[in-house]
Every structure is written in structure tokens, then in C-alpha cells.
Amino acid sequence: MSAVSSSSSERGTSERIETPLVPAAVHEKVMAEAERIKAWGEAAERVARDEVNQPTINNWLEAMGVDNPRFKAGEAPPSMAQVWTMYGLGGKPADDDPLHSMMRALTDAGFTAVLGTNCEQSYDRYLRVGERVRVTTALDSVVGPKATGMGVGYFVTSRNTWYVGEERVATMLFRVLKFIPKGAS
């Protein structure tokens, strides 16, 4: 399959007409940058600014409408893993952040729009009050170009891994479509 073409049929025939989705030089540059960033492995380590704590858990439980006594007795809901290491309103990603580096490369190549597509989380264990979490990010994959209903773009998947000390406690695959909107030139 050509990475830079799509097919269509004309006049109801099965004849395939190849049309480029992106120039070959652009695709080659995007994929070379993806390989360079993937080679970083787990990077952009960030330590949570606060320990896992009951007041934050209580606020999250209230916001989500969850009423589980387990989470009022020193354990955090597993889906809160990301909460502890979020940047906050004034935070900025590190220069070695793989996801943001790949997004910048695609923006520079003309893929200026972004759409979150899906997130897959897995939890190894519950976090406990008093633990301090850290997270790393790796570039998992870049796939494309793909023609979508939104426009032509690349699917970018990053992998976050949360740790307490050296113990892995959760992971998340996060996929976005970085694209050129239909009608944009």
C-alpha cells in the first residue's frame, strides 16, 4: 500500500486512479521525525507536584458522582492516575516530550488541526494516599497519511506510564488525529 496515495474509481469501473494525499517529501520528513522521536523511548519524566491525597480524591469523587467507601479510606480511583501528573493551567511540556514534539513536527509540516480519537488505560494497582506518582511519555506510533472525514492526516499514539518509585502502576495509550482540515490549502 502506498503511504501517499488513495484510490477512487471513475464511471463505475474498477479502475484505480492513484492520487497523492501528501507530497512524498513531506511524508518522508514526517516519518523520519517520528522514528527519531520514538528512539527517545520513555522521556519527559514528570513528578507529581502533590502526593496522592484525600482532599483531591474527595473533589474528584464529587465531580464524577462516585460514592464508593473504598475511595474515602485511603485509596484513589484507578482512573485518577493522570490527575496527579497533569501540567496545571500554567504548565508547559518539556522540550523532550515525545507527544508534543511530534505534534510540533506535524504542525510545521502543515497539519494544523487536531482531534482526540481515543484513549486506552490500564491499571496495575490502586494508588494510596501519601504516594507520589511520576509519569513518562513515549511515542508509540505515527500512522498515515490517512484520508478521513475531517481531512488528510496522521494518527499519533503516545504511551504514558505512571510509576510509584520503580513500580509501574498504570499506562495510557492516547491517540490523536493531526490533520489538514478539508478545504484548507
Disulfide bonds with the S-S distance in Angstrom:
none
